[in-house]
Amino acid sequence: MARCTLATIAREANVSVPTVSKVLNGHSDVAAHTRAAIERLLTEHGYQRPRSPRRSNRRGEFIDLVINDLDSNWGLAILTGVEQVAEEAGLTLAVSAVHNRASLTRRWMQSLLSRASQGAILVLSDLDEDQRAELARRTLPFVVVDGVSAPPPEVPSVGTTNFAGGYAATEHLISLGHTRIAAIGGPESLLCTRARVAGYRSALEAAGLGAHRDLVRYAPFHHDGGLEAARRMFALPDPPTAIFAGSDQQATGVYSAARERGLRIPEQCSVVGFDDLSFTPWMAPALTTVRQPLREMGVSAARMLLRVINGERLDSHRIELATTLVVRESSGPRAA
């Protein structure tokens, strides 16, 4: 039988993962009928609540995962990795989704006063200096997963080789004969966006191709962001013959924009995404993409956090996991 996860329970109860986490951690702010439904599913699935930690600790028996968005396969993949390590360590995982809202992040910070978390994994767009100082003042160990900017060297963090991924995606399209290649980045303020676009530009320069300003757009990492950016590119007098999207969700928007224009993928426009989310092999055509090891990022961040909690010396405060180009059917030779 497959191991039951918080995500499984949340999906079947039609609630968010943080709501399931609240029930597991005894929070009172969950409606009675919702709590009953979640408890029933936990029992039916034989969910194994984490054991007590193997070693005593002056803090509680759980760790926090604070994440911007759990409404996507991206966030759920990281959650799965963190949850695996927490369960192995006999710790309960408390999940908070803050949806890029500073007020929700502050609320989570304030809640630390009334709780005794052992530490936190932060998957946020940004962690400002005041927030870092507050965590330090409370002596709460924490690990950052790919934030808006590079964290200070003393802050443990986990990321991926975003520059190399952008370079590999663009180099692949160049090898297929494309010379007018567009890039759709995520929000320009994000470190991962800047690295991926920098990799794209470097690949073009290495091939003796210029990066045209009208072929670089920035948009949110979701379907509508990719859709609007691709619409503008396809409307250019000389549209691109290939598009490197900064996320797989943006790539779905590129597909939609291509259909609107009557363009066939990859015969008239090749598309490469980024992440390799679970749905990409089933897109039509199957999406060529840069695989980002999301579950492994969660695993690495959680293991790093446990080492900090246990007072162990880290070999490095920064871990970068490798990205890999996965070639499928959405990229092909430039039309003659």
Secondary structure, 3 states (H helix, E strand, C coil): CCCCCHHHHHHHHCCCHHHHHHHHCCCCCCCHHHHHHHHHHHHHCCCCCCCCCCCCCCCCCEEEEEECCCCCHHHHHHHHHHHHHHHHCCCEEEEEECCCCHHHHHHHHHHHHHCCCCCEEEECCCCCHHHHHHHHHCCCCEEEECCCCCCCCCCCEEEECHHHHHHHHHHHHHHCCCCCEEEEECCCCCHHHHHHHHHHHHHHHHCCCCCCHHHEEECCCCHHHHHHHHHHHHCCCCCCCEEEECCHHHHHHHHHHHHHCCCCCCCCCEEEEEECCCCHHHCCCCCEEEECCHHHHHHHHHHHHHHHHCCCCCCCCEEEECCEEECCCCCCCCCC
